């Protein structure tokens, strides 16, 4: 019987091969490659405005980066957060980031698959030990900050969470993320 790590390595090879062929790289969770639709421009605008805010506040050597692989082979998980805050030197690699170096992961909810951000990534980021997770939802103009990973019923979970409405300031430690200039998704198809 194959171990979780062996299955993960096989999925990772397949994911990397498919990505090289198609230019689209999926995530890996629960023994599956998870493919997502390309984001709409408003998704990218939201990410850019958050990165600008974070970079203006982060003390060196921390910086905010977008769409970067992070993985935990032991857990069999590879995720691509929309934004991560890590020490800048952690980015000087061709391998996925070590999730233990990430202090904050931000996901901008897609219209096509919101459960991925609200359920699956909540579980995966807690399991990976990422201390702060921020979900920004342009569908509803809300955000949710989750933090304080603890063990409950034998698995890591976020012990605290606070929800916000666009227009409010989100405090995450010494950081403040303003939401008043974040766009809501306009009508139409897409992520």
N, C-alpha and C positions, 0 to 999 in steps of 0.2 A: 504494500500500500504506500502510495506516495505521500510525502509530508506536505504541509501547507507551503513551506518554503520551496519545495520542488515544483509544486503546482504554480506558485507565484512566478518562479523563474521561467517556466514554460509560457505562461500567459504574457509575461514581460517581453520575451523574445517575439512572440506572435504580435503583440501590440506594437513593438518597435518596427517589425517588418511591415505591418500594415500601414503604419504611420509614414515610413519612408516611401511607400508606394503611393499613398493617397494624400499625404500632407496633413492628415487629421490623426491626432493621437488621443486615444481614449484613456480612461482611468481604470483601475483594477480594484474591485471590492467584492467580497463574498464569493471568490472563485470565478468571477466573470469580468470580462472587459466591458466597460460602460462607455458607450459612445454618446456624445451630445451634439446637438445642432450648433452651428456657428452662431455666435451672439449677434444681436442687432446693434447698430451703432449707439443707441441709447445706453446699452449695457457698457460699452466701452467708455462712453462719456462719464457715466457714473464712476467707473473704476478710476479714470484719469483724475477726476475731481477729488476723490478720496486719497489717491496717492499723493497729489500735490499738498493736501492738508497734512498728511502724515509726514512727508519729507520735510516740511517746514518746522515740525515740532520734534522730530526724533533726534536724540543725542547720538553723536558718533559713538560707535561704529555702525549703529542701526540705520537701516534704510528700508523703503517699501518697494516691492517689485511685483510685477504682474505675471500671471500664467506660468508658474514654475512648478515642475514636478517635485513632489516630496513622496518618499516611500518608507515603508517599514516592512522589510522582507519577512521578518518573523511573523507579523500579523497577516501578511499576504495582501497588503494594501498599497496602492499608488493613487494619489490624488493630485489634482492640478488646481489649487486655490486661485481665485481671481486675483487676490492680492495677498502677499505675505510680508511680514516685518521680520527681518533677520539681520545679523551682522553682515555688512557688505562683503567681507572676505568669504562668507559661506557660499556666495554666488560664483566664486572662482573655481568652478568644477564642471565637468561634463556629466556627472552623475546626479541623480535626484538629490534634493536637499534632505538632510537628516531632520525629521520633524521635531526633534528635541532642540533644534536651533531656532525654530520659529516661535516668536513671542505672540504673534497675532495672525490669524488667518481670516480673510474676508471673502465672503461669497455674495455675489449679486444674483438674486433669484431669477431663474429663467421662467418664462411663461409656459414653456413646453414640459418641464419636469420639476416642479417646485419641491416635490417630496425628496428629491435627491439632496437638496440643500437643508431642508427642515428636519429630515429624519436620518437618512443614510450618512450624510457628512457629519451631522451632530455626533452620531455614534462613532464614526471613523476618526474624527479629529480628537475626541476624548480618548479613544483607545490609543491613538498615536502620541498622546501627551501634550497636545498643543494647548497652552494655558488659557488663551482668549480666542473666542470665535465670534465674529460679527456677521450676521445675516442681514443684508440690505435688500429690501423688496420693493422694486419700482412698480410692481403691479398694484400695491395697496398704499404705497407711501409710508411704509413702516420699516423698522429695523429691530433686531433682537441681539443683545449681547449676552453670551454665555461664557462662564468662567468657573474656576475652582474645580479641577478634576479630582474626583474622589471615587472610591470603590463602593458600589452598591450591588448587592446580590451577585458578587463575584466578578463584576465587570466595571471598567471605568466609565463614569458619566460626569457631565457638568452639573455641579451642585447648585449653581446660582444662575439666574437669568433675569434680565430686565428688558421690557419692550419699549420702543420709542416710536413717535410719529414724526414724519418729515416736518421740519421746522424746529425740532428740538436739537440740542447739543448732546452728543453721546460721549460720556466720560469713560475712558478705558485707562486706568491708572492715571498717569500724568498727562495723557493725551486727550484731546477734545476733537471730536469729529462733528462738524456742522452738516446738517442735512437740508437746509433751506434751499440750496441751489442744485439739489439732486433731481434729475428729471424723472417723471412718471412715464411708464411705457405708454406710447400712443397706440391707437387702434391699429390692428393689422396683424399678419402672421409673423412668426419668428420667435426667437429665444429672448 
